[in-house]
């Protein structure tokens, strides 16, 4: 029974080693972006998020104002 456990451990260890070597080989094939390109893309993403957040905030204020106006009119009419 102990021999089976040792065999499984060795086989598993070989599979892990093979997997890690293959991962390392595949990562060498990857075309990584340059630091400058990464910085530019990061700036674009941060700017886009800021603009989108600002747009959502403005829309929220408009909706809030509209609902307040409707509520005020309803109170005025309804008493």
mmCIF file of the N, C-alpha and C atoms, coordinates in Angstrom:
data_MODEL
# 
_entry.id   MODEL 
# 
loop_
_atom_site.group_PDB 
_atom_site.id 
_atom_site.type_symbol 
_atom_site.label_atom_id 
_atom_site.label_alt_id 
_atom_site.label_comp_id 
_atom_site.label_asym_id 
_atom_site.label_entity_id 
_atom_site.label_seq_id 
_atom_site.pdbx_PDB_ins_code 
_atom_site.Cartn_x 
_atom_site.Cartn_y 
_atom_site.Cartn_z 
_atom_site.occupancy 
_atom_site.B_iso_or_equiv 
_atom_site.pdbx_formal_charge 
_atom_site.auth_seq_id 
_atom_site.auth_comp_id 
_atom_site.auth_asym_id 
_atom_site.auth_atom_id 
_atom_site.pdbx_PDB_model_num 
ATOM 1   N N  . UNK A 1 1  ? 0.825   -1.181 0.000   1.00 0.00 ? 1  UNK A N  1 
ATOM 2   C CA . UNK A 1 1  ? 0.000   0.000  0.000   1.00 0.00 ? 1  UNK A CA 1 
ATOM 3   C C  . UNK A 1 1  ? 0.875   1.252  0.000   1.00 0.00 ? 1  UNK A C  1 
ATOM 4   N N  . UNK A 1 2  ? 1.980   1.200  0.747   1.00 0.00 ? 2  UNK A N  1 
ATOM 5   C CA . UNK A 1 2  ? 2.872   2.347  0.807   1.00 0.00 ? 2  UNK A CA 1 
ATOM 6   C C  . UNK A 1 2  ? 3.574   2.550  -0.538  1.00 0.00 ? 2  UNK A C  1 
ATOM 7   N N  . UNK A 1 3  ? 3.832   1.471  -1.249  1.00 0.00 ? 3  UNK A N  1 
ATOM 8   C CA . UNK A 1 3  ? 4.474   1.581  -2.558  1.00 0.00 ? 3  UNK A CA 1 
ATOM 9   C C  . UNK A 1 3  ? 3.562   2.313  -3.537  1.00 0.00 ? 3  UNK A C  1 
ATOM 10  N N  . UNK A 1 4  ? 2.261   2.065  -3.445  1.00 0.00 ? 4  UNK A N  1 
ATOM 11  C CA . UNK A 1 4  ? 1.316   2.756  -4.319  1.00 0.00 ? 4  UNK A CA 1 
ATOM 12  C C  . UNK A 1 4  ? 1.320   4.247  -4.032  1.00 0.00 ? 4  UNK A C  1 
ATOM 13  N N  . UNK A 1 5  ? 1.358   4.606  -2.768  1.00 0.00 ? 5  UNK A N  1 
ATOM 14  C CA . UNK A 1 5  ? 1.351   6.021  -2.385  1.00 0.00 ? 5  UNK A CA 1 
ATOM 15  C C  . UNK A 1 5  ? 2.614   6.705  -2.889  1.00 0.00 ? 5  UNK A C  1 
ATOM 16  N N  . UNK A 1 6  ? 3.761   6.028  -2.776  1.00 0.00 ? 6  UNK A N  1 
ATOM 17  C CA . UNK A 1 6  ? 5.013   6.609  -3.264  1.00 0.00 ? 6  UNK A CA 1 
ATOM 18  C C  . UNK A 1 6  ? 4.977   6.746  -4.778  1.00 0.00 ? 6  UNK A C  1 
ATOM 19  N N  . UNK A 1 7  ? 4.420   5.748  -5.463  1.00 0.00 ? 7  UNK A N  1 
ATOM 20  C CA . UNK A 1 7  ? 4.333   5.807  -6.919  1.00 0.00 ? 7  UNK A CA 1 
ATOM 21  C C  . UNK A 1 7  ? 3.449   6.975  -7.346  1.00 0.00 ? 7  UNK A C  1 
ATOM 22  N N  . UNK A 1 8  ? 2.313   7.144  -6.672  1.00 0.00 ? 8  UNK A N  1 
ATOM 23  C CA . UNK A 1 8  ? 1.415   8.243  -7.009  1.00 0.00 ? 8  UNK A CA 1 
ATOM 24  C C  . UNK A 1 8  ? 2.095   9.582  -6.767  1.00 0.00 ? 8  UNK A C  1 
ATOM 25  N N  . UNK A 1 9  ? 2.845   9.681  -5.681  1.00 0.00 ? 9  UNK A N  1 
ATOM 26  C CA . UNK A 1 9  ? 3.532   10.931 -5.362  1.00 0.00 ? 9  UNK A CA 1 
ATOM 27  C C  . UNK A 1 9  ? 4.577   11.243 -6.417  1.00 0.00 ? 9  UNK A C  1 
ATOM 28  N N  . UNK A 1 10 ? 5.347   10.238 -6.834  1.00 0.00 ? 10 UNK A N  1 
ATOM 29  C CA . UNK A 1 10 ? 6.372   10.463 -7.858  1.00 0.00 ? 10 UNK A CA 1 
ATOM 30  C C  . UNK A 1 10 ? 5.728   10.833 -9.189  1.00 0.00 ? 10 UNK A C  1 
ATOM 31  N N  . UNK A 1 11 ? 4.657   10.133 -9.536  1.00 0.00 ? 11 UNK A N  1 
ATOM 32  C CA . UNK A 1 11 ? 3.977   10.421 -10.802 1.00 0.00 ? 11 UNK A CA 1 
ATOM 33  C C  . UNK A 1 11 ? 3.374   11.819 -10.771 1.00 0.00 ? 11 UNK A C  1 
ATOM 34  N N  . UNK A 1 12 ? 2.772   12.175 -9.662  1.00 0.00 ? 12 UNK A N  1 
ATOM 35  C CA . UNK A 1 12 ? 2.182   13.507 -9.534  1.00 0.00 ? 12 UNK A CA 1 
ATOM 36  C C  . UNK A 1 12 ? 3.262   14.567 -9.595  1.00 0.00 ? 12 UNK A C  1 
ATOM 37  N N  . UNK A 1 13 ? 4.379   14.293 -8.953  1.00 0.00 ? 13 UNK A N  1 
ATOM 38  C CA . UNK A 1 13 ? 5.490   15.252 -8.956  1.00 0.00 ? 13 UNK A CA 1 
ATOM 39  C C  . UNK A 1 13 ? 6.047   15.429 -10.369 1.00 0.00 ? 13 UNK A C  1 
ATOM 40  N N  . UNK A 1 14 ? 6.122   14.356 -11.142 1.00 0.00 ? 14 UNK A N  1 
ATOM 41  C CA . UNK A 1 14 ? 6.599   14.457 -12.528 1.00 0.00 ? 14 UNK A CA 1 
ATOM 42  C C  . UNK A 1 14 ? 5.620   15.262 -13.376 1.00 0.00 ? 14 UNK A C  1 
ATOM 43  N N  . UNK A 1 15 ? 4.324   15.033 -13.166 1.00 0.00 ? 15 UNK A N  1 
ATOM 44  C CA . UNK A 1 15 ? 3.309   15.776 -13.918 1.00 0.00 ? 15 UNK A CA 1 
ATOM 45  C C  . UNK A 1 15 ? 3.382   17.263 -13.603 1.00 0.00 ? 15 UNK A C  1 
ATOM 46  N N  . UNK A 1 16 ? 3.574   17.593 -12.324 1.00 0.00 ? 16 UNK A N  1 
ATOM 47  C CA . UNK A 1 16 ? 3.671   18.998 -11.931 1.00 0.00 ? 16 UNK A CA 1 
ATOM 48  C C  . UNK A 1 16 ? 4.899   19.640 -12.566 1.00 0.00 ? 16 UNK A C  1 
ATOM 49  N N  . UNK A 1 17 ? 6.019   18.925 -12.533 1.00 0.00 ? 17 UNK A N  1 
ATOM 50  C CA . UNK A 1 17 ? 7.244   19.451 -13.136 1.00 0.00 ? 17 UNK A CA 1 
ATOM 51  C C  . UNK A 1 17 ? 7.079   19.665 -14.629 1.00 0.00 ? 17 UNK A C  1 
ATOM 52  N N  . UNK A 1 18 ? 6.462   18.710 -15.302 1.00 0.00 ? 18 UNK A N  1 
ATOM 53  C CA . UNK A 1 18 ? 6.217   18.824 -16.740 1.00 0.00 ? 18 UNK A CA 1 
ATOM 54  C C  . UNK A 1 18 ? 5.309   20.008 -17.029 1.00 0.00 ? 18 UNK A C  1 
ATOM 55  N N  . UNK A 1 19 ? 4.261   20.145 -16.221 1.00 0.00 ? 19 UNK A N  1 
ATOM 56  C CA . UNK A 1 19 ? 3.319   21.251 -16.399 1.00 0.00 ? 19 UNK A CA 1 
ATOM 57  C C  . UNK A 1 19 ? 4.033   22.591 -16.224 1.00 0.00 ? 19 UNK A C  1 
ATOM 58  N N  . UNK A 1 20 ? 4.835   22.714 -15.190 1.00 0.00 ? 20 UNK A N  1 
ATOM 59  C CA . UNK A 1 20 ? 5.530   23.980 -14.935 1.00 0.00 ? 20 UNK A CA 1 
ATOM 60  C C  . UNK A 1 20 ? 6.520   24.315 -16.047 1.00 0.00 ? 20 UNK A C  1 
ATOM 61  N N  . UNK A 1 21 ? 7.199   23.303 -16.589 1.00 0.00 ? 21 UNK A N  1 
ATOM 62  C CA . UNK A 1 21 ? 8.119   23.547 -17.709 1.00 0.00 ? 21 UNK A CA 1 
ATOM 63  C C  . UNK A 1 21 ? 7.352   24.028 -18.935 1.00 0.00 ? 21 UNK A C  1 
ATOM 64  N N  . UNK A 1 22 ? 6.215   23.412 -19.192 1.00 0.00 ? 22 UNK A N  1 
ATOM 65  C CA . UNK A 1 22 ? 5.409   23.833 -20.345 1.00 0.00 ? 22 UNK A CA 1 
ATOM 66  C C  . UNK A 1 22 ? 4.878   25.252 -20.167 1.00 0.00 ? 22 UNK A C  1 
ATOM 67  N N  . UNK A 1 23 ? 4.458   25.579 -18.960 1.00 0.00 ? 23 UNK A N  1 
ATOM 68  C CA . UNK A 1 23 ? 3.983   26.939 -18.693 1.00 0.00 ? 23 UNK A CA 1 
ATOM 69  C C  . UNK A 1 23 ? 5.108   27.931 -18.943 1.00 0.00 ? 23 UNK A C  1 
ATOM 70  N N  . UNK A 1 24 ? 6.290   27.610 -18.464 1.00 0.00 ? 24 UNK A N  1 
ATOM 71  C CA . UNK A 1 24 ? 7.444   28.497 -18.652 1.00 0.00 ? 24 UNK A CA 1 
ATOM 72  C C  . UNK A 1 24 ? 7.748   28.674 -20.145 1.00 0.00 ? 24 UNK A C  1 
ATOM 73  N N  . UNK A 1 25 ? 7.682   27.610 -20.911 1.00 0.00 ? 25 UNK A N  1 
ATOM 74  C CA . UNK A 1 25 ? 7.928   27.705 -22.351 1.00 0.00 ? 25 UNK A CA 1 
ATOM 75  C C  . UNK A 1 25 ? 6.868   28.564 -23.036 1.00 0.00 ? 25 UNK A C  1 
ATOM 76  N N  . UNK A 1 26 ? 5.621   28.396 -22.646 1.00 0.00 ? 26 UNK A N  1 
ATOM 77  C CA . UNK A 1 26 ? 4.546   29.192 -23.247 1.00 0.00 ? 26 UNK A CA 1 
ATOM 78  C C  . UNK A 1 26 ? 4.684   30.666 -22.889 1.00 0.00 ? 26 UNK A C  1 
ATOM 79  N N  . UNK A 1 27 ? 5.094   30.965 -21.665 1.00 0.00 ? 27 UNK A N  1 
ATOM 80  C CA . UNK A 1 27 ? 5.260   32.359 -21.256 1.00 0.00 ? 27 UNK A CA 1 
ATOM 81  C C  . UNK A 1 27 ? 6.393   33.038 -22.030 1.00 0.00 ? 27 UNK A C  1 
ATOM 82  N N  . UNK A 1 28 ? 7.375   32.260 -22.459 1.00 0.00 ? 28 UNK A N  1 
ATOM 83  C CA . UNK A 1 28 ? 8.452   32.839 -23.269 1.00 0.00 ? 28 UNK A CA 1 
ATOM 84  C C  . UNK A 1 28 ? 7.947   33.229 -24.655 1.00 0.00 ? 28 UNK A C  1 
ATOM 85  N N  . UNK A 1 29 ? 6.898   32.563 -25.130 1.00 0.00 ? 29 UNK A N  1 
ATOM 86  C CA . UNK A 1 29 ? 6.346   32.848 -26.453 1.00 0.00 ? 29 UNK A CA 1 
ATOM 87  C C  . UNK A 1 29 ? 5.437   34.078 -26.458 1.00 0.00 ? 29 UNK A C  1 
ATOM 88  N N  . UNK A 1 30 ? 5.003   34.505 -25.274 1.00 0.00 ? 30 UNK A N  1 
ATOM 89  C CA . UNK A 1 30 ? 4.047   35.610 -25.173 1.00 0.00 ? 30 UNK A CA 1 
ATOM 90  C C  . UNK A 1 30 ? 4.704   36.913 -25.600 1.00 0.00 ? 30 UNK A C  1 
ATOM 91  N N  . UNK A 1 31 ? 3.957   37.706 -26.340 1.00 0.00 ? 31 UNK A N  1 
ATOM 92  C CA . UNK A 1 31 ? 4.427   39.022 -26.765 1.00 0.00 ? 31 UNK A CA 1 
ATOM 93  C C  . UNK A 1 31 ? 3.955   40.040 -25.725 1.00 0.00 ? 31 UNK A C  1 
ATOM 94  N N  . UNK A 1 32 ? 4.842   40.442 -24.831 1.00 0.00 ? 32 UNK A N  1 
ATOM 95  C CA . UNK A 1 32 ? 4.493   41.357 -23.751 1.00 0.00 ? 32 UNK A CA 1 
ATOM 96  C C  . UNK A 1 32 ? 4.533   42.794 -24.248 1.00 0.00 ? 32 UNK A C  1 
ATOM 97  N N  . UNK A 1 33 ? 3.672   43.635 -23.684 1.00 0.00 ? 33 UNK A N  1 
ATOM 98  C CA . UNK A 1 33 ? 3.663   45.045 -24.072 1.00 0.00 ? 33 UNK A CA 1 
ATOM 99  C C  . UNK A 1 33 ? 4.830   45.765 -23.415 1.00 0.00 ? 33 UNK A C  1 
ATOM 100 N N  . UNK A 1 34 ? 5.238   46.861 -24.042 1.00 0.00 ? 34 UNK A N  1 
ATOM 101 C CA . UNK A 1 34 ? 6.333   47.644 -23.469 1.00 0.00 ? 34 UNK A CA 1 
ATOM 102 C C  . UNK A 1 34 ? 5.800   48.456 -22.293 1.00 0.00 ? 34 UNK A C  1 
ATOM 103 N N  . UNK A 1 35 ? 6.723   48.946 -21.457 1.00 0.00 ? 35 UNK A N  1 
ATOM 104 C CA . UNK A 1 35 ? 6.309   49.740 -20.299 1.00 0.00 ? 35 UNK A CA 1 
ATOM 105 C C  . UNK A 1 35 ? 5.589   51.005 -20.743 1.00 0.00 ? 35 UNK A C  1 
ATOM 106 N N  . UNK A 1 36 ? 6.074   51.615 -21.807 1.00 0.00 ? 36 UNK A N  1 
ATOM 107 C CA . UNK A 1 36 ? 5.471   52.860 -22.289 1.00 0.00 ? 36 UNK A CA 1 
ATOM 108 C C  . UNK A 1 36 ? 4.036   52.615 -22.758 1.00 0.00 ? 36 UNK A C  1 
ATOM 109 N N  . UNK A 1 37 ? 3.839   51.542 -23.507 1.00 0.00 ? 37 UNK A N  1 
ATOM 110 C CA . UNK A 1 37 ? 2.495   51.215 -23.987 1.00 0.00 ? 37 UNK A CA 1 
ATOM 111 C C  . UNK A 1 37 ? 1.569   50.890 -22.812 1.00 0.00 ? 37 UNK A C  1 
ATOM 112 N N  . UNK A 1 38 ? 2.103   50.192 -21.824 1.00 0.00 ? 38 UNK A N  1 
ATOM 113 C CA . UNK A 1 38 ? 1.319   49.855 -20.640 1.00 0.00 ? 38 UNK A CA 1 
ATOM 114 C C  . UNK A 1 38 ? 0.909   51.113 -19.880 1.00 0.00 ? 38 UNK A C  1 
ATOM 115 N N  . UNK A 1 39 ? 1.829   52.067 -19.756 1.00 0.00 ? 39 UNK A N  1 
ATOM 116 C CA . UNK A 1 39 ? 1.519   53.337 -19.077 1.00 0.00 ? 39 UNK A CA 1 
ATOM 117 C C  . UNK A 1 39 ? 0.425   54.090 -19.827 1.00 0.00 ? 39 UNK A C  1 
ATOM 118 N N  . UNK A 1 40 ? 0.542   54.147 -21.148 1.00 0.00 ? 40 UNK A N  1 
ATOM 119 C CA . UNK A 1 40 ? -0.463  54.853 -21.954 1.00 0.00 ? 40 UNK A CA 1 
ATOM 120 C C  . UNK A 1 40 ? -1.841  54.212 -21.819 1.00 0.00 ? 40 UNK A C  1 
ATOM 121 N N  . UNK A 1 41 ? -1.887  52.898 -21.893 1.00 0.00 ? 41 UNK A N  1 
ATOM 122 C CA . UNK A 1 41 ? -3.171  52.197 -21.770 1.00 0.00 ? 41 UNK A CA 1 
ATOM 123 C C  . UNK A 1 41 ? -3.767  52.396 -20.374 1.00 0.00 ? 41 UNK A C  1 
ATOM 124 N N  . UNK A 1 42 ? -2.912  52.402 -19.356 1.00 0.00 ? 42 UNK A N  1 
ATOM 125 C CA . UNK A 1 42 ? -3.384  52.622 -17.989 1.00 0.00 ? 42 UNK A CA 1 
ATOM 126 C C  . UNK A 1 42 ? -3.984  54.010 -17.843 1.00 0.00 ? 42 UNK A C  1 
ATOM 127 N N  . UNK A 1 43 ? -3.331  55.009 -18.434 1.00 0.00 ? 43 UNK A N  1 
ATOM 128 C CA . UNK A 1 43 ? -3.856  56.381 -18.384 1.00 0.00 ? 43 UNK A CA 1 
ATOM 129 C C  . UNK A 1 43 ? -5.213  56.460 -19.076 1.00 0.00 ? 43 UNK A C  1 
ATOM 130 N N  . UNK A 1 44 ? -5.339  55.785 -20.202 1.00 0.00 ? 44 UNK A N  1 
ATOM 131 C CA . UNK A 1 44 ? -6.606  55.791 -20.940 1.00 0.00 ? 44 UNK A CA 1 
ATOM 132 C C  . UNK A 1 44 ? -7.712  55.152 -20.102 1.00 0.00 ? 44 UNK A C  1 
ATOM 133 N N  . UNK A 1 45 ? -7.408  54.032 -19.467 1.00 0.00 ? 45 UNK A N  1 
ATOM 134 C CA . UNK A 1 45 ? -8.409  53.337 -18.652 1.00 0.00 ? 45 UNK A CA 1 
ATOM 135 C C  . UNK A 1 45 ? -8.829  54.202 -17.465 1.00 0.00 ? 45 UNK A C  1 
ATOM 136 N N  . UNK A 1 46 ? -7.859  54.799 -16.773 1.00 0.00 ? 46 UNK A N  1 
ATOM 137 C CA . UNK A 1 46 ? -8.182  55.636 -15.614 1.00 0.00 ? 46 UNK A CA 1 
ATOM 138 C C  . UNK A 1 46 ? -8.995  56.851 -16.046 1.00 0.00 ? 46 UNK A C  1 
ATOM 139 N N  . UNK A 1 47 ? -8.610  57.473 -17.151 1.00 0.00 ? 47 UNK A N  1 
ATOM 140 C CA . UNK A 1 47 ? -9.363  58.618 -17.666 1.00 0.00 ? 47 UNK A CA 1 
ATOM 141 C C  . UNK A 1 47 ? -10.781 58.234 -18.048 1.00 0.00 ? 47 UNK A C  1 
ATOM 142 N N  . UNK A 1 48 ? -10.933 57.090 -18.696 1.00 0.00 ? 48 UNK A N  1 
ATOM 143 C CA . UNK A 1 48 ? -12.268 56.623 -19.095 1.00 0.00 ? 48 UNK A CA 1 
ATOM 144 C C  . UNK A 1 48 ? -13.146 56.361 -17.878 1.00 0.00 ? 48 UNK A C  1 
ATOM 145 N N  . UNK A 1 49 ? -12.567 55.743 -16.867 1.00 0.00 ? 49 UNK A N  1 
ATOM 146 C CA . UNK A 1 49 ? -13.324 55.468 -15.643 1.00 0.00 ? 49 UNK A CA 1 
ATOM 147 C C  . UNK A 1 49 ? -13.757 56.780 -14.989 1.00 0.00 ? 49 UNK A C  1 
ATOM 148 N N  . UNK A 1 50 ? -12.857 57.766 -14.955 1.00 0.00 ? 50 UNK A N  1 
ATOM 149 C CA . UNK A 1 50 ? -13.184 59.064 -14.368 1.00 0.00 ? 50 UNK A CA 1 
ATOM 150 C C  . UNK A 1 50 ? -14.326 59.729 -15.133 1.00 0.00 ? 50 UNK A C  1 
ATOM 151 N N  . UNK A 1 51 ? -14.233 59.726 -16.467 1.00 0.00 ? 51 UNK A N  1 
ATOM 152 C CA . UNK A 1 51 ? -15.287 60.346 -17.276 1.00 0.00 ? 51 UNK A CA 1 
ATOM 153 C C  . UNK A 1 51 ? -16.622 59.621 -17.116 1.00 0.00 ? 51 UNK A C  1 
ATOM 154 N N  . UNK A 1 52 ? -16.586 58.316 -17.117 1.00 0.00 ? 52 UNK A N  1 
ATOM 155 C CA . UNK A 1 52 ? -17.810 57.538 -16.946 1.00 0.00 ? 52 UNK A CA 1 
ATOM 156 C C  . UNK A 1 52 ? -18.426 57.799 -15.572 1.00 0.00 ? 52 UNK A C  1 
ATOM 157 N N  . UNK A 1 53 ? -17.590 57.827 -14.543 1.00 0.00 ? 53 UNK A N  1 
ATOM 158 C CA . UNK A 1 53 ? -18.083 58.108 -13.193 1.00 0.00 ? 53 UNK A CA 1 
ATOM 159 C C  . UNK A 1 53 ? -18.695 59.488 -13.093 1.00 0.00 ? 53 UNK A C  1 
ATOM 160 N N  . UNK A 1 54 ? -18.046 60.475 -13.719 1.00 0.00 ? 54 UNK A N  1 
ATOM 161 C CA . UNK A 1 54 ? -18.581 61.835 -13.719 1.00 0.00 ? 54 UNK A CA 1 
ATOM 162 C C  . UNK A 1 54 ? -19.920 61.882 -14.447 1.00 0.00 ? 54 UNK A C  1 
ATOM 163 N N  . UNK A 1 55 ? -20.014 61.205 -15.573 1.00 0.00 ? 55 UNK A N  1 
ATOM 164 C CA . UNK A 1 55 ? -21.268 61.155 -16.324 1.00 0.00 ? 55 UNK A CA 1 
ATOM 165 C C  . UNK A 1 55 ? -22.393 60.526 -15.517 1.00 0.00 ? 55 UNK A C  1 
ATOM 166 N N  . UNK A 1 56 ? -22.088 59.435 -14.840 1.00 0.00 ? 56 UNK A N  1 
ATOM 167 C CA . UNK A 1 56 ? -23.101 58.772 -14.012 1.00 0.00 ? 56 UNK A CA 1 
ATOM 168 C C  . UNK A 1 56 ? -23.527 59.688 -12.869 1.00 0.00 ? 56 UNK A C  1 
ATOM 169 N N  . UNK A 1 57 ? -22.573 60.399 -12.268 1.00 0.00 ? 57 UNK A N  1 
ATOM 170 C CA . UNK A 1 57 ? -22.885 61.329 -11.177 1.00 0.00 ? 57 UNK A CA 1 
ATOM 171 C C  . UNK A 1 57 ? -23.818 62.442 -11.659 1.00 0.00 ? 57 UNK A C  1 
ATOM 172 N N  . UNK A 1 58 ? -23.519 63.000 -12.820 1.00 0.00 ? 58 UNK A N  1 
ATOM 173 C CA . UNK A 1 58 ? -24.359 64.074 -13.374 1.00 0.00 ? 58 UNK A CA 1 
ATOM 174 C C  . UNK A 1 58 ? -25.765 63.553 -13.679 1.00 0.00 ? 58 UNK A C  1 
ATOM 175 N N  . UNK A 1 59 ? -25.849 62.366 -14.271 1.00 0.00 ? 59 UNK A N  1 
ATOM 176 C CA . UNK A 1 59 ? -27.166 61.774 -14.559 1.00 0.00 ? 59 UNK A CA 1 
ATOM 177 C C  . UNK A 1 59 ? -27.940 61.530 -13.261 1.00 0.00 ? 59 UNK A C  1 
ATOM 178 N N  . UNK A 1 60 ? -27.242 61.081 -12.229 1.00 0.00 ? 60 UNK A N  1 
ATOM 179 C CA . UNK A 1 60 ? -27.880 60.842 -10.943 1.00 0.00 ? 60 UNK A CA 1 
ATOM 180 C C  . UNK A 1 60 ? -28.443 62.138 -10.370 1.00 0.00 ? 60 UNK A C  1 
ATOM 181 N N  . UNK A 1 61 ? -27.673 63.218 -10.464 1.00 0.00 ? 61 UNK A N  1 
ATOM 182 C CA . UNK A 1 61 ? -28.154 64.515 -9.981  1.00 0.00 ? 61 UNK A CA 1 
ATOM 183 C C  . UNK A 1 61 ? -29.382 64.968 -10.761 1.00 0.00 ? 61 UNK A C  1 
ATOM 184 N N  . UNK A 1 62 ? -29.370 64.753 -12.069 1.00 0.00 ? 62 UNK A N  1 
ATOM 185 C CA . UNK A 1 62 ? -30.515 65.143 -12.894 1.00 0.00 ? 62 UNK A CA 1 
ATOM 186 C C  . UNK A 1 62 ? -31.761 64.338 -12.520 1.00 0.00 ? 62 UNK A C  1 
ATOM 187 N N  . UNK A 1 63 ? -31.604 63.046 -12.350 1.00 0.00 ? 63 UNK A N  1 
ATOM 188 C CA . UNK A 1 63 ? -32.744 62.199 -11.978 1.00 0.00 ? 63 UNK A CA 1 
ATOM 189 C C  . UNK A 1 63 ? -33.252 62.581 -10.589 1.00 0.00 ? 63 UNK A C  1 
ATOM 190 N N  . UNK A 1 64 ? -32.324 62.821 -9.673  1.00 0.00 ? 64 UNK A N  1 
ATOM 191 C CA . UNK A 1 64 ? -32.706 63.219 -8.323  1.00 0.00 ? 64 UNK A CA 1 
ATOM 192 C C  . UNK A 1 64 ? -33.491 64.537 -8.346  1.00 0.00 ? 64 UNK A C  1 
ATOM 193 N N  . UNK A 1 65 ? -33.003 65.498 -9.120  1.00 0.00 ? 65 UNK A N  1 
ATOM 194 C CA . UNK A 1 65 ? -33.700 66.777 -9.243  1.00 0.00 ? 65 UNK A CA 1 
ATOM 195 C C  . UNK A 1 65 ? -35.076 66.617 -9.854  1.00 0.00 ? 65 UNK A C  1 
ATOM 196 N N  . UNK A 1 66 ? -35.173 65.778 -10.881 1.00 0.00 ? 66 UNK A N  1 
ATOM 197 C CA . UNK A 1 66 ? -36.470 65.534 -11.533 1.00 0.00 ? 66 UNK A CA 1 
ATOM 198 C C  . UNK A 1 66 ? -37.457 64.902 -10.561 1.00 0.00 ? 66 UNK A C  1 
ATOM 199 N N  . UNK A 1 67 ? -37.008 63.928 -9.805  1.00 0.00 ? 67 UNK A N  1 
ATOM 200 C CA . UNK A 1 67 ? -37.896 63.275 -8.839  1.00 0.00 ? 67 UNK A CA 1 
ATOM 201 C C  . UNK A 1 67 ? -38.323 64.243 -7.739  1.00 0.00 ? 67 UNK A C  1 
ATOM 202 N N  . UNK A 1 68 ? -37.415 65.101 -7.316  1.00 0.00 ? 68 UNK A N  1 
ATOM 203 C CA . UNK A 1 68 ? -37.759 66.101 -6.301  1.00 0.00 ? 68 UNK A CA 1 
ATOM 204 C C  . UNK A 1 68 ? -38.804 67.069 -6.857  1.00 0.00 ? 68 UNK A C  1 
ATOM 205 N N  . UNK A 1 69 ? -38.627 67.477 -8.106  1.00 0.00 ? 69 UNK A N  1 
ATOM 206 C CA . UNK A 1 69 ? -39.580 68.385 -8.746  1.00 0.00 ? 69 UNK A CA 1 
ATOM 207 C C  . UNK A 1 69 ? -40.959 67.736 -8.861  1.00 0.00 ? 69 UNK A C  1 
ATOM 208 N N  . UNK A 1 70 ? -40.993 66.488 -9.300  1.00 0.00 ? 70 UNK A N  1 
ATOM 209 C CA . UNK A 1 70 ? -42.262 65.760 -9.417  1.00 0.00 ? 70 UNK A CA 1 
ATOM 210 C C  . UNK A 1 70 ? -42.919 65.625 -8.044  1.00 0.00 ? 70 UNK A C  1 
ATOM 211 N N  . UNK A 1 71 ? -42.122 65.314 -7.034  1.00 0.00 ? 71 UNK A N  1 
ATOM 212 C CA . UNK A 1 71 ? -42.642 65.183 -5.675  1.00 0.00 ? 71 UNK A CA 1 
ATOM 213 C C  . UNK A 1 71 ? -43.213 66.510 -5.175  1.00 0.00 ? 71 UNK A C  1 
ATOM 214 N N  . UNK A 1 72 ? -42.508 67.602 -5.446  1.00 0.00 ? 72 UNK A N  1 
ATOM 215 C CA . UNK A 1 72 ? -42.981 68.929 -5.020  1.00 0.00 ? 72 UNK A CA 1 
ATOM 216 C C  . UNK A 1 72 ? -44.287 69.298 -5.711  1.00 0.00 ? 72 UNK A C  1 
ATOM 217 N N  . UNK A 1 73 ? -44.378 69.016 -7.006  1.00 0.00 ? 73 UNK A N  1 
ATOM 218 C CA . UNK A 1 73 ? -45.607 69.305 -7.757  1.00 0.00 ? 73 UNK A CA 1 
ATOM 219 C C  . UNK A 1 73 ? -46.762 68.465 -7.216  1.00 0.00 ? 73 UNK A C  1 
ATOM 220 N N  . UNK A 1 74 ? -46.504 67.196 -6.928  1.00 0.00 ? 74 UNK A N  1 
ATOM 221 C CA . UNK A 1 74 ? -47.547 66.311 -6.405  1.00 0.00 ? 74 UNK A CA 1 
ATOM 222 C C  . UNK A 1 74 ? -48.026 66.794 -5.041  1.00 0.00 ? 74 UNK A C  1 
ATOM 223 N N  . UNK A 1 75 ? -47.098 67.243 -4.198  1.00 0.00 ? 75 UNK A N  1 
ATOM 224 C CA . UNK A 1 75 ? -47.488 67.761 -2.879  1.00 0.00 ? 75 UNK A CA 1 
ATOM 225 C C  . UNK A 1 75 ? -48.301 69.048 -3.025  1.00 0.00 ? 75 UNK A C  1 
ATOM 226 N N  . UNK A 1 76 ? -47.917 69.881 -3.976  1.00 0.00 ? 76 UNK A N  1 
ATOM 227 C CA . UNK A 1 76 ? -48.626 71.152 -4.191  1.00 0.00 ? 76 UNK A CA 1 
ATOM 228 C C  . UNK A 1 76 ? -50.055 70.897 -4.671  1.00 0.00 ? 76 UNK A C  1 
ATOM 229 N N  . UNK A 1 77 ? -50.186 69.956 -5.605  1.00 0.00 ? 77 UNK A N  1 
ATOM 230 C CA . UNK A 1 77 ? -51.510 69.646 -6.160  1.00 0.00 ? 77 UNK A CA 1 
ATOM 231 C C  . UNK A 1 77 ? -52.339 68.865 -5.142  1.00 0.00 ? 77 UNK A C  1 
ATOM 232 N N  . UNK A 1 78 ? -51.710 67.885 -4.523  1.00 0.00 ? 78 UNK A N  1 
ATOM 233 C CA . UNK A 1 78 ? -52.436 67.005 -3.600  1.00 0.00 ? 78 UNK A CA 1 
ATOM 234 C C  . UNK A 1 78 ? -52.647 67.608 -2.224  1.00 0.00 ? 78 UNK A C  1 
ATOM 235 N N  . UNK A 1 79 ? -51.890 68.576 -1.895  1.00 0.00 ? 79 UNK A N  1 
ATOM 236 C CA . UNK A 1 79 ? -52.098 69.253 -0.624  1.00 0.00 ? 79 UNK A CA 1 
ATOM 237 C C  . UNK A 1 79 ? -51.269 68.683 0.405   1.00 0.00 ? 79 UNK A C  1 
# 
